[in-house]
Amino acid sequence: MRPGKPVPGELVPGEGATPVASPSGRAQVTVRNGGRFPAYLGSHCDLARASSSLEFDRVPLRGARPDLPAGATIRIAAGETAQIDVIWD
């Protein structure tokens, strides 16, 4: 740490490793795009609220999201099926 007064908005790193949140559950889901256009699932998309053209059982997936790095997306072409890893936070 620097001696003296703190600067407003300054970020001062702490000691040790940063804790990482671990998911409370994992699953793999088969998703089919029954629409006429490609559909995208983003890394932070709540699967229960995903596009209605995507066909899968939504009730057990409340609170789940695709297991992707932040900002990544999955593209599912019209009429295609994809296996998606999902997690609950």
Secondary structure, 3 states (H helix, E strand, C coil): CCCCCCCCCCCCCCCCCCCCCCCCEEEEEEEEECCCCCEEEECCCCHHHCCCCEECCCHHHCCEEECCCCCCEEEECCCCEEEEEEEEC
